[in-house]
């Protein structure tokens, strides 16, 4: 009996330790992936913010999509880290969402548009936007931005919208650092419409073959090949809704790593 009592006591202690270890908000399963149906329906989510109160998020103005200088136009600091069904392992990079809040009292209930440029892993809601301080404050009534940010976490509504960029803005392809003729990694940014890219292919000038690139991480696509690639390169991209565009000879014959090349195409 004594041995049994000891086992029961130990089990009780372990149960208590488990209970203590599970303190904190409950983990919420991510919702279904957000698609490009653009049905206008508002969905519930949680919103938090990070970085400088009036800034664009991370100190290096970058994030899990690999896009830098998000403090500058056309993103202008209006950015967000999306959770799994929004970020979609990088295939949600660049997509756009309207977000609004009705409560607390500081909320204006007027929507703000944000670009997805980063990822968050907090399982606090089926959908979660970790906004830049600037984007979070924009949800407030005039003069109450700081008051709203002091709330820390709020309930919001959101919906997917088509990205609208300034007139004349073309898609940009950035050849990443350390690239060489056998390894080419290309970041794509400033995409209107769906905002995100789900497939990328490359064609050398002297070849009729379109070579598929693999999603490396974020908005960066790559190709590794034992045979050296010879420019100029044309790039074919596919948006999430299936639209395709070709940027002919967008990367020149004498291309350089860590260099941006502006195309003449846009969705």
Secondary structure in CASP SS format (residue, H / E / C, confidence):
PFRMAT SS
TARGET T0000
AUTHOR 0000-0000-0000
METHOD secondary structure of the structure
MODEL  1
X C 1.00
X H 1.00
X H 1.00
X H 1.00
X H 1.00
X H 1.00
X H 1.00
X H 1.00
X H 1.00
X H 1.00
X H 1.00
X H 1.00
X H 1.00
X H 1.00
X H 1.00
X H 1.00
X H 1.00
X H 1.00
X H 1.00
X H 1.00
X H 1.00
X C 1.00
X C 1.00
X C 1.00
X C 1.00
X C 1.00
X C 1.00
X C 1.00
X C 1.00
X C 1.00
X C 1.00
X C 1.00
X C 1.00
X C 1.00
X C 1.00
X C 1.00
X C 1.00
X C 1.00
X C 1.00
X C 1.00
X C 1.00
X C 1.00
X E 1.00
X E 1.00
X E 1.00
X E 1.00
X E 1.00
X E 1.00
X E 1.00
X E 1.00
X C 1.00
X C 1.00
X C 1.00
X C 1.00
X C 1.00
X C 1.00
X C 1.00
X C 1.00
X C 1.00
X C 1.00
X C 1.00
X C 1.00
X C 1.00
X C 1.00
X C 1.00
X C 1.00
X C 1.00
X C 1.00
X C 1.00
X C 1.00
X C 1.00
X C 1.00
X C 1.00
X C 1.00
X C 1.00
X C 1.00
X C 1.00
X C 1.00
X E 1.00
X E 1.00
X E 1.00
X E 1.00
X C 1.00
X H 1.00
X H 1.00
X H 1.00
X H 1.00
X H 1.00
X H 1.00
X H 1.00
X C 1.00
X C 1.00
X C 1.00
X C 1.00
X C 1.00
X E 1.00
X E 1.00
X E 1.00
X E 1.00
X E 1.00
X C 1.00
X C 1.00
X C 1.00
X C 1.00
X C 1.00
X C 1.00
X E 1.00
X C 1.00
X C 1.00
X C 1.00
X C 1.00
X E 1.00
X E 1.00
X E 1.00
X E 1.00
X E 1.00
X E 1.00
X E 1.00
X E 1.00
X C 1.00
X C 1.00
X C 1.00
X C 1.00
X C 1.00
X C 1.00
X C 1.00
X C 1.00
X E 1.00
X E 1.00
X E 1.00
X E 1.00
X E 1.00
X H 1.00
X H 1.00
X H 1.00
X H 1.00
X H 1.00
X C 1.00
X C 1.00
X E 1.00
X C 1.00
X C 1.00
X C 1.00
X C 1.00
X H 1.00
X H 1.00
X H 1.00
X H 1.00
X H 1.00
X C 1.00
X C 1.00
X C 1.00
X C 1.00
X E 1.00
X E 1.00
X E 1.00
X E 1.00
X E 1.00
X E 1.00
X E 1.00
X E 1.00
X C 1.00
X E 1.00
X C 1.00
X C 1.00
X C 1.00
X C 1.00
X C 1.00
X C 1.00
X C 1.00
X C 1.00
X E 1.00
X E 1.00
X E 1.00
X E 1.00
X C 1.00
X C 1.00
X C 1.00
X C 1.00
X E 1.00
X C 1.00
X C 1.00
X E 1.00
X E 1.00
X E 1.00
X E 1.00
X E 1.00
X E 1.00
X E 1.00
X C 1.00
X C 1.00
X C 1.00
X E 1.00
X C 1.00
X C 1.00
X C 1.00
X E 1.00
X E 1.00
X E 1.00
X E 1.00
X E 1.00
X E 1.00
X E 1.00
X E 1.00
X C 1.00
X C 1.00
X C 1.00
X C 1.00
X C 1.00
X C 1.00
X E 1.00
X E 1.00
X C 1.00
X E 1.00
X E 1.00
X E 1.00
X E 1.00
X C 1.00
X C 1.00
X E 1.00
X E 1.00
X E 1.00
X E 1.00
X E 1.00
X C 1.00
X C 1.00
X C 1.00
X C 1.00
X C 1.00
X C 1.00
X C 1.00
X C 1.00
X E 1.00
X E 1.00
X E 1.00
X E 1.00
X E 1.00
X E 1.00
X E 1.00
X C 1.00
X C 1.00
X C 1.00
X C 1.00
X E 1.00
X E 1.00
X E 1.00
X E 1.00
X E 1.00
X E 1.00
X E 1.00
X E 1.00
X C 1.00
X C 1.00
X C 1.00
X C 1.00
X C 1.00
X C 1.00
X C 1.00
X E 1.00
X E 1.00
X E 1.00
X E 1.00
X C 1.00
X C 1.00
X C 1.00
X C 1.00
X C 1.00
END
